Amino acid sequence: MIKETEALLKTYYGIDEFLISETKNINEELNETFNVIDEIREFNQYKVLKAMQESRVSDFHFNSSTGYGYGDIGRDTIEKIYASVFKAEKALVRSQIVSGTHALSLVLFGILRPGDELLSVTGEPYDTLKTVIGIDNSNEKGTLKDWGISYKEVGLSPDGTPDIESIIESISNRTRMVLIQRSKGYSWRPSLTIKEIKKLIDNIRSISKDIIIFIDNCYGEFVEECEPIEVGADIAAGSLIKNPGGGLAPTGGYIVGRQALVEQVSNRLTAPGLGDECGPSLGVNHLLYMGLFNSPHIVGEALKTAVFASRLFELYGFEVSPRHKERRGDIIQAIKFNDVHKLLAFCRGIQKAAPVDSYVMPEPYKMPGYNDNIIMAGGTFIQGSSIELSADAPLRPPYIGYLQGGFNYDHGRLGALIALSEILKSK
């Protein structure tokens, strides 16, 4: 770190000299972990490049369509590329999908029918998905429960891992689909690695080969060398303003998996008989291609940010999950504050580090789909993008902050330093 950088950190960002010195030590300590991240990033970069080359991408694929979107070769080709990258038979990649929750909802309503049972084997699903299922305290209409689709969940083992014995006991003749949430969401548990997902799938398959295994893949794309479809999952879904959009996709979501299942979902996205033939690209094809190409690199930078934050906050006495040397299944870094004021100071520090709206002070508020007030720090170029440096948390004990994203490690590291500085000042 050159003297000019140190001076800027001290005078403009208010980071004290000891913390700057500590940063240098942490960087040296993390070299080995960063090398592993770089190796995975390199493999995934070549994997994406190969899929694009095999699909013979050209600039005419970046053209736009309007109206019905019939014959949009750019849209159809990006879906072919996603299918190749994720080792799936078919993919849907659409700007009409507005969020990860929307993508997951499409899969659930596209495949499940009245009388079916959905079984979550990773404990409680993410807050917004509870509303979709109909298991929260809201009065929302049109949930799975309203359609006569039952729901059951298996709690996690004391160590936060899936309880395979209880899962096997919970599978019944009514169980049509098993839901596996790869990321920790708003919980204090390890995110699942691909190895753990495979073990889970293999055990479920030993009971029934007909159950549809569905992976909520949000935040997990390109974190490891392979993806859930490669280890036996039937279908997976996620958001383009998370990992695979590479920070360039302005909106959208994706669904990958078995052809028959993805086709069912496409009928839910549009209408039976229309399926995936409709859906105009509206000028975003170029951004989806370039975002996917950038994604492995961006995910690597986000992982380095998470690893640095894990070590930094651990050194200052905070409980973190995962720890800096642990294998990761997603880009999320959880930090337990046990104090609402520290949590708020943390999120406000991340906001101060933002390139957009750095002067704004985030406040907790009631967001659609959540029962708790949520605080979100996200001075992002794309609204709500969590592959950009961001943090959020529900305001409930033990007041855990969830950090994710970062276009580049320099910015991510700065965000962690400012956030810690804000906490130290608030004492």
C-alpha positions in Angstrom: 0.0 0.0 0.0 1.6 3.3 -1.1 1.8 6.3 1.2 -0.7 8.2 -0.8 -3.3 5.4 -0.4 -2.7 5.3 3.4 -3.1 9.1 3.6 -6.4 8.9 1.7 -7.7 6.2 4.0 -6.8 8.3 7.1 -7.8 11.8 6.0 -10.8 11.2 3.8 -12.3 7.9 5.1 -11.3 8.3 8.7 -9.7 4.9 9.1 -7.1 4.9 11.9 -3.5 4.0 11.4 -3.6 0.8 13.4 -6.5 -0.6 11.3 -4.6 0.2 8.1 -1.6 -1.7 9.5 -3.9 -4.6 10.4 -5.2 -4.7 6.9 -1.7 -5.4 5.5 -1.3 -8.3 7.9 -4.6 -9.8 7.0 -3.8 -9.5 3.3 -0.6 -11.5 3.8 -2.5 -14.1 5.9 -5.1 -14.6 3.3 -2.8 -15.3 0.3 -3.3 -19.0 0.3 -7.1 -18.7 0.5 -7.1 -16.1 -2.3 -5.0 -18.5 -4.5 -7.7 -21.1 -4.2 -10.4 -18.6 -5.1 -8.3 -17.6 -8.2 -8.0 -21.2 -9.3 -11.8 -21.7 -9.2 -12.3 -18.3 -10.9 -10.0 -19.3 -13.7 -11.7 -22.6 -14.4 -15.2 -21.0 -14.4 -14.0 -18.2 -16.7 -12.8 -20.7 -19.2 -16.0 -22.7 -18.8 -18.1 -19.7 -19.7 -15.8 -18.7 -22.5 -16.0 -22.2 -24.0 -19.9 -22.2 -23.9 -20.0 -18.8 -25.7 -17.5 -19.9 -28.3 -19.4 -23.1 -29.0 -22.6 -21.1 -29.4 -20.8 -18.9 -32.0 -21.7 -15.7 -30.3 -21.6 -12.6 -32.6 -22.6 -9.0 -32.3 -26.0 -9.7 -34.0 -26.9 -11.7 -30.9 -26.9 -8.4 -29.0 -29.8 -7.0 -31.1 -33.1 -6.3 -29.4 -36.7 -7.5 -29.9 -40.0 -5.9 -28.8 -43.7 -7.0 -28.6 -44.0 -10.7 -28.5 -40.3 -11.3 -28.9 -40.7 -14.0 -31.5 -37.5 -15.3 -33.1 -35.2 -13.4 -30.8 -32.0 -15.3 -31.6 -30.0 -13.4 -29.0 -32.4 -14.5 -26.2 -32.5 -18.0 -27.5 -28.7 -18.2 -27.7 -28.0 -16.9 -24.2 -30.4 -19.6 -22.9 -28.4 -22.2 -24.8 -25.2 -20.8 -23.2 -26.7 -21.0 -19.7 -27.8 -24.6 -20.3 -24.2 -25.4 -21.4 -22.6 -23.7 -18.4 -24.9 -25.2 -15.9 -24.9 -28.6 -17.6 -28.7 -28.6 -18.0 -30.9 -29.8 -20.8 -32.7 -26.4 -21.1 -32.6 -22.9 -19.6 -34.8 -19.8 -19.3 -33.0 -16.5 -19.0 -35.4 -13.6 -19.0 -35.6 -10.0 -18.1 -39.3 -10.5 -17.3 -38.2 -12.4 -14.1 -37.8 -9.6 -11.6 -36.0 -11.3 -8.7 -34.7 -14.5 -7.3 -38.0 -15.0 -5.4 -39.9 -14.6 -8.7 -37.7 -17.2 -10.3 -38.3 -19.6 -7.4 -42.0 -18.9 -7.4 -42.2 -19.7 -11.1 -40.7 -23.1 -10.6 -43.0 -23.9 -7.6 -46.2 -22.8 -9.4 -45.1 -24.2 -12.7 -44.5 -27.7 -11.5 -46.5 -28.3 -8.3 -50.2 -29.2 -8.5 -53.0 -29.4 -5.9 -52.5 -32.3 -3.6 -48.7 -32.2 -4.0 -46.3 -31.7 -1.1 -43.3 -29.5 -1.0 -40.6 -30.6 1.4 -37.9 -28.1 2.5 -34.9 -30.1 3.8 -32.7 -27.1 4.8 -35.0 -25.8 7.5 -37.0 -22.6 7.1 -36.7 -21.1 3.6 -35.8 -17.4 2.9 -38.3 -14.9 4.3 -39.9 -13.9 1.0 -40.4 -17.5 0.0 -42.3 -18.1 3.1 -44.9 -15.7 1.8 -45.0 -17.5 -1.5 -45.6 -20.8 0.2 -48.1 -19.3 2.6 -46.5 -20.2 5.9 -45.9 -16.7 7.3 -48.3 -14.4 9.1 -49.3 -12.4 6.1 -52.7 -12.5 4.4 -51.4 -12.6 0.9 -53.6 -14.4 -1.6 -52.5 -16.8 -4.4 -49.9 -18.7 -2.3 -49.2 -22.4 -2.6 -51.4 -23.0 0.4 -54.3 -21.4 -1.4 -53.8 -23.8 -4.3 -54.0 -26.8 -2.0 -50.3 -27.6 -2.1 -49.0 -28.7 1.3 -45.7 -27.9 2.8 -43.4 -29.6 5.3 -39.9 -28.8 6.5 -37.1 -30.6 8.2 -35.1 -28.6 10.7 -31.3 -28.6 10.6 -29.0 -30.6 12.8 -27.5 -28.8 15.8 -24.4 -28.0 13.7 -26.5 -26.3 11.1 -26.2 -29.0 8.5 -29.1 -31.0 6.9 -30.5 -33.8 9.1 -30.4 -36.6 6.6 -32.0 -39.2 8.9 -35.0 -37.0 9.6 -35.2 -36.0 5.9 -35.5 -39.7 4.9 -38.1 -40.2 7.5 -40.1 -37.2 6.3 -40.4 -38.2 2.6 -43.8 -39.6 1.9 -45.9 -40.7 -1.1 -47.3 -37.2 -1.3 -43.8 -35.6 -1.5 -43.6 -34.2 -5.1 -40.7 -31.8 -4.7 -37.8 -31.3 -2.4 -36.5 -27.8 -1.9 -32.8 -27.3 -1.1 -31.7 -23.7 -0.3 -28.0 -23.5 -1.0 -27.4 -20.1 0.7 -27.8 -19.4 4.4 -30.4 -16.7 3.7 -31.3 -14.8 6.9 -30.2 -17.7 9.1 -27.1 -18.6 11.1 -26.0 -21.8 9.4 -23.4 -22.9 6.9 -24.3 -22.4 3.3 -24.2 -25.7 1.4 -21.2 -26.7 -0.7 -21.7 -28.7 -3.9 -20.3 -31.8 -2.1 -22.9 -31.5 0.6 -25.7 -30.9 -1.9 -24.6 -34.1 -3.7 -24.7 -36.1 -0.5 -28.1 -34.8 0.2 -29.4 -35.6 -3.3 -27.9 -39.1 -3.2 -29.7 -39.9 0.0 -33.0 -38.5 -1.3 -32.6 -40.6 -4.5 -32.1 -43.7 -2.4 -35.7 -43.3 -1.2 -37.3 -42.1 -4.4 -36.0 -41.5 -7.9 -39.2 -39.7 -8.9 -39.1 -36.8 -6.5 -38.1 -33.5 -8.1 -35.1 -31.9 -6.5 -35.1 -28.2 -6.8 -32.2 -26.0 -5.8 -32.5 -22.3 -4.8 -29.1 -21.4 -6.3 -29.1 -17.7 -5.3 -25.6 -16.4 -4.4 -24.0 -19.7 -5.2 -23.2 -19.5 -8.9 -19.5 -19.8 -9.8 -18.4 -20.1 -6.2 -17.3 -23.7 -6.9 -16.1 -25.6 -10.0 -19.5 -27.2 -10.7 -23.2 -26.4 -10.2 -26.2 -28.4 -8.6 -27.5 -29.9 -11.9 -24.1 -31.6 -12.3 -24.6 -33.5 -9.1 -28.1 -34.7 -9.7 -30.5 -31.8 -9.1 -33.5 -31.7 -11.5 -33.9 -27.9 -11.6 -32.3 -24.8 -10.2 -33.1 -21.1 -10.3 -31.6 -17.7 -9.4 -31.4 -14.0 -10.0 -29.4 -12.1 -12.6 -28.8 -9.2 -10.2 -26.8 -11.6 -8.1 -23.8 -13.7 -9.3 -24.5 -14.7 -12.9 -25.5 -11.2 -14.1 -21.9 -10.0 -13.4 -23.1 -6.6 -12.2 -24.2 -5.7 -15.7 -27.6 -7.3 -16.0 -30.2 -4.6 -15.2 -32.8 -7.2 -14.0 -33.8 -10.7 -14.7 -33.6 -14.3 -13.5 -32.8 -17.8 -14.8 -34.1 -21.3 -14.5 -32.0 -24.4 -15.6 -32.7 -28.1 -15.5 -34.5 -31.0 -17.2 -36.2 -30.0 -20.4 -39.7 -31.1 -19.5 -39.6 -29.2 -16.2 -38.2 -26.0 -17.7 -40.9 -26.2 -20.4 -43.6 -26.5 -17.6 -42.1 -23.4 -16.0 -42.1 -21.5 -19.2 -45.8 -22.0 -19.5 -46.2 -20.3 -16.1 -43.9 -17.5 -17.2 -46.0 -16.7 -20.2 -49.0 -19.0 -20.9 -49.7 -22.6 -21.9 -49.1 -22.8 -25.6 -46.8 -19.7 -25.6 -44.1 -21.1 -23.3 -40.6 -19.8 -24.1 -41.4 -18.6 -27.6 -42.5 -15.2 -26.2 -40.6 -12.7 -24.2 -38.9 -9.6 -25.9 -35.3 -8.9 -24.9 -36.0 -5.1 -24.9 -32.4 -4.1 -25.4 -30.7 -6.1 -22.6 -29.2 -9.0 -24.5 -25.8 -7.3 -24.7 -25.7 -6.8 -21.0 -26.7 -10.4 -20.2 -24.0 -11.7 -22.4 -21.3 -9.4 -21.1 -22.5 -9.9 -17.5 -22.3 -13.7 -17.7 -18.8 -13.4 -19.2 -17.7 -11.1 -16.3 -19.4 -13.2 -13.7 -16.6 -15.6 -12.7 -14.2 -12.8 -12.1 -16.8 -10.7 -10.2 -17.7 -13.6 -8.0 -14.0 -14.1 -7.2 -13.7 -10.5 -6.1 -16.9 -10.8 -4.0 -15.5 -14.0 -2.3 -12.2 -12.2 -1.5 -14.2 -9.4 0.0 -16.2 -11.9 2.2 -13.0 -13.7 3.3 -11.3 -10.4 4.3 -14.4 -9.2 6.2 -14.6 -12.6 8.0 -11.1 -12.3 9.2 -11.2 -8.6 10.1 -14.4 -8.8 12.2 -13.2 -12.1 13.8 -10.0 -10.4 14.9 -12.2 -7.7 16.6 -14.2 -10.2 18.6 -17.2 -10.8 16.4 -18.6 -14.2 15.7 -18.6 -14.8 11.9 -19.9 -17.4 9.5 -18.1 -18.8 7.6 -14.7 -18.3 9.1 -12.0 -17.1 6.7 -10.5 -20.6 6.0 -13.7 -22.5 5.7 -15.0 -23.8 2.4 -17.7 -21.6 1.0 -21.0 -22.4 -0.8 -22.0 -18.8 -1.6 -20.7 -15.2 -1.5 -22.5 -14.2 1.8 -20.6 -13.3 4.9 -22.6 -13.3 8.1 -21.5 -11.4 11.2 -23.2 -11.7 14.5 -23.4 -8.4 16.4 -25.8 -9.2 19.3 -26.6 -5.5 19.4 -29.0 -3.6 17.2 -26.9 -0.4 17.3 -23.8 -2.2 16.1 -25.8 -3.8 13.3 -27.1 -0.4 12.2 -23.6 1.1 12.4 -22.3 -1.7 10.2 -24.9 -1.2 7.5 -24.4 2.5 7.5 -20.6 2.0 7.1 -21.2 -0.2 4.0 -23.4 2.6 2.6 -20.7 5.2 3.3 -18.4 3.2 1.1 -20.8 3.1 -1.8 -20.1 4.8 -5.2 -23.8 5.7 -5.4 -25.8 7.3 -2.6 -22.8 7.3 -0.2 -24.3 10.3 1.6 -27.6 8.4 2.4 -28.2 6.9 5.9 -30.1 3.6 5.6 -33.0 3.1 8.0 -34.9 -0.1 8.7 -38.3 -0.3 7.0 -41.1 -2.7 6.1 -40.3 -4.3 2.8 -42.8 -6.4 0.7 -42.6 -10.1 1.5 -40.8 -9.7 4.9 -42.4 -9.9 8.4 -39.5 -8.0 10.1 -38.2 -4.6 9.4 -35.2 -4.8 7.1 -32.2 -2.5 6.9 -30.4 -2.5 3.5 -27.1 -0.9 2.6 -26.7 -0.8 -1.1 -25.3 2.2 -3.0 -25.5 0.2 -6.2 -25.6 1.0 -9.9 -28.5 -1.5 -10.3 -31.3 -1.2 -7.7 -31.1 -4.0 -5.2 -28.1 -5.6 -6.9 -26.4 -7.9 -4.3 -23.4 -8.9 -6.5 -22.4 -5.2 -5.9 -21.1 -4.5 -2.4 -24.1 -4.5 -0.1 -25.4 -5.5 3.2 -28.7 -6.2 4.8 -30.4 -7.7 7.8 -33.7 -8.3 9.5 -34.0 -6.4 12.8 -34.3 -9.3 15.1 -32.0 -10.9 17.7 -29.2 -11.8 17.6 -28.8 -9.0 15.0 -26.8 -10.7 12.3 -25.5 -8.6 9.4 -25.2 -10.2 5.9 -22.5 -8.8 3.7 -22.3 -9.8 0.0 -20.9 -8.7 -3.3 -18.1 -6.4 -4.4 -17.1 -5.6 -8.0 -13.5 -5.4 -6.9 -11.6 -6.4 -3.8 -10.2 -2.9 -3.2 -13.7 -1.5 -2.9 -15.0 -4.5 -0.8 -12.1 -4.3 1.6 -12.6 -0.5 2.0 -16.3 -1.2 2.7 -15.4 -3.6 5.5 -12.9 -1.2 7.0 -15.4 1.7 7.0 -18.1 -0.5 8.5 -15.8 -1.6 11.3 -14.7 2.0 11.9 -18.4 3.1 12.2 -19.0 0.4 14.8 -15.9 1.4 16.8 -17.0 5.0 16.8 -20.5 4.1 18.0 -19.2 2.6 21.3 
